[in-house]
Amino acid sequence: MNHYTELISYIAELGDADPYVNTITQGDFDKTDLDKGQLHPLLHINISGSSFPAESVVGFSVQIGCFADRDTNKEIVNDRLWENDNEVDNMNETLATLNRIWLIMFRNFNENNITSAIASLEPSMFSRSKILDGWIMTLDIEMPNTEISLCQH
């Protein structure tokens, strides 16, 4: 039974295939961007919980974050709406990346024997150990457990 590994690998493959993503990490979000040599944009995978919703099903609460570096221009701020940084661009690009990943997952759920609830997204601006902007997508995924039988011990 390696559902945890399969799920992380599947999401990482989707991130690898995305043209916007440079680095993929996994684990606790508090440790997302501690490596100073990491290239951004960054895709981070966190499995925050698990459940057994039915006899032959394993459920996971998954968070997928996509973050990009905030680039601040040192010039005098002339535009109060857009300011002198790339926050809006970062939010657009990271949202589009998570949307692409979600759409591919959604289309392939039946092929991979995965079911899922609707994804929700939360903005994360000017955060983490470096100054990053992006989104964290949260979704619940259920996978069939065909490897464990009550006849085995």
C-alpha positions as CSV (number, residue, x, y, z in Angstrom):
1,M,0.0,0.0,0.0
2,N,1.8,3.1,-1.2
3,H,-1.0,5.5,-1.9
4,Y,0.8,8.4,-0.2
5,T,3.8,8.0,-2.5
6,E,1.7,7.5,-5.6
7,L,-0.3,10.7,-4.9
8,I,2.8,12.8,-4.4
9,S,4.5,11.3,-7.5
10,Y,1.4,12.0,-9.6
11,I,1.1,15.6,-8.6
12,A,4.9,16.1,-9.0
13,E,4.7,14.7,-12.5
14,L,2.0,17.3,-13.3
15,G,4.2,20.0,-11.9
16,D,7.2,18.8,-13.9
17,A,5.2,19.0,-17.1
18,D,4.1,22.5,-16.4
19,P,6.2,25.1,-18.3
20,Y,5.9,27.7,-15.5
21,V,7.2,25.5,-12.6
22,N,10.9,25.4,-11.9
23,T,11.1,23.6,-8.5
24,I,8.8,21.0,-6.8
25,T,9.0,20.3,-3.1
26,Q,6.8,18.5,-0.6
27,G,6.1,18.5,3.1
28,D,5.1,21.0,5.7
29,F,4.3,24.5,4.4
30,D,6.4,26.1,7.1
31,K,9.5,24.6,5.5
32,T,8.5,25.5,1.9
33,D,11.2,27.8,0.9
34,L,14.2,27.3,3.2
35,D,16.7,26.3,0.5
36,K,18.3,29.5,-0.8
37,G,19.4,27.9,-4.0
38,Q,15.8,27.1,-5.1
39,L,14.6,28.4,-8.4
40,H,11.1,29.9,-8.6
41,P,8.3,29.5,-9.4
42,L,7.9,26.8,-6.9
43,L,5.2,24.1,-6.6
44,H,4.8,22.7,-3.1
45,I,2.8,19.6,-2.2
46,N,1.5,18.9,1.3
47,I,-0.7,16.0,2.4
48,S,-2.3,17.4,5.5
49,G,-4.4,14.5,6.5
50,S,-5.8,11.1,5.6
51,S,-8.9,9.1,6.3
52,F,-10.6,5.8,5.5
53,P,-14.0,7.0,4.3
54,A,-15.2,3.5,3.2
55,E,-14.0,-0.1,3.3
56,S,-11.7,0.0,0.3
57,V,-11.0,3.7,0.1
58,V,-8.1,5.8,1.3
59,G,-8.8,9.6,1.5
60,F,-6.3,12.4,1.6
61,S,-6.5,16.1,2.3
62,V,-4.1,17.7,-0.2
63,Q,-2.7,21.2,-0.4
64,I,-0.8,22.3,-3.5
65,G,0.9,25.7,-3.4
66,C,2.4,27.6,-6.3
67,F,4.6,30.6,-5.4
68,A,6.7,33.1,-7.3
69,D,9.3,35.7,-6.2
70,R,8.0,39.2,-5.5
71,D,10.1,41.7,-7.6
72,T,9.9,45.2,-6.1
73,N,10.9,48.2,-8.1
74,K,12.8,50.8,-6.1
75,E,11.4,53.8,-8.0
76,I,8.9,56.2,-6.4
77,V,5.3,54.7,-6.3
78,N,3.2,56.6,-8.8
79,D,0.4,54.2,-9.2
80,R,-1.4,53.3,-6.0
81,L,-3.4,50.5,-7.6
82,W,-0.6,48.6,-9.2
83,E,2.3,49.8,-7.0
84,N,5.8,49.1,-8.1
85,D,6.0,45.3,-7.9
86,N,4.9,42.2,-9.8
87,E,2.3,40.9,-7.2
88,V,-0.6,40.9,-9.7
89,D,1.5,39.1,-12.3
90,N,2.6,36.5,-9.7
91,M,-1.0,36.0,-8.6
92,N,-2.2,35.5,-12.2
93,E,0.6,33.1,-13.2
94,T,0.4,30.9,-10.1
95,L,-3.4,30.7,-10.3
96,A,-3.1,29.7,-14.0
97,T,-0.6,27.0,-13.1
98,L,-2.8,25.5,-10.3
99,N,-5.8,25.7,-12.7
100,R,-3.8,23.7,-15.4
101,I,-2.8,21.1,-12.8
102,W,-6.4,20.9,-11.5
103,L,-7.9,20.5,-15.0
104,I,-5.4,17.7,-15.9
105,M,-6.1,15.9,-12.6
106,F,-9.9,16.3,-13.0
107,R,-9.8,14.9,-16.6
108,N,-7.6,12.0,-15.5
109,F,-9.4,11.1,-12.2
110,N,-11.2,8.1,-13.7
111,E,-8.0,6.8,-15.4
112,N,-6.1,6.9,-12.1
113,N,-9.0,5.7,-9.9
114,I,-9.2,8.9,-8.1
115,T,-12.3,10.9,-7.0
116,S,-12.2,14.4,-5.6
117,A,-14.3,17.2,-4.2
118,I,-14.1,20.7,-5.5
119,A,-10.8,22.5,-5.1
120,S,-10.7,25.7,-3.1
121,L,-7.9,28.3,-3.3
122,E,-6.5,30.7,-0.8
123,P,-4.2,33.6,-1.7
124,S,-0.8,33.8,-0.1
125,M,0.9,37.2,-0.7
126,F,4.2,38.5,0.6
127,S,4.8,35.3,2.6
128,R,7.1,32.4,3.4
129,S,10.8,32.7,4.3
130,K,11.4,34.7,1.1
131,I,9.0,37.3,-0.3
132,L,6.7,35.0,-2.3
133,D,3.2,35.5,-3.8
134,G,0.9,32.7,-4.9
135,W,-2.0,30.4,-4.1
136,I,-2.6,27.3,-2.0
137,M,-5.2,24.9,-3.5
138,T,-6.9,22.5,-1.1
139,L,-8.7,19.4,-2.2
140,D,-9.8,16.1,-0.9
141,I,-8.9,13.0,-2.9
142,E,-10.1,9.5,-2.5
143,M,-8.3,6.5,-3.9
144,P,-9.4,2.9,-4.0
145,N,-7.5,0.5,-1.8
146,T,-7.4,-2.8,-3.7
147,E,-4.2,-4.0,-2.1
148,I,-5.4,-4.8,1.3
149,S,-7.8,-7.7,1.8
150,L,-9.6,-8.9,5.0
151,C,-8.4,-12.3,4.1
152,Q,-4.8,-11.2,4.6
153,H,-3.2,-10.5,8.0
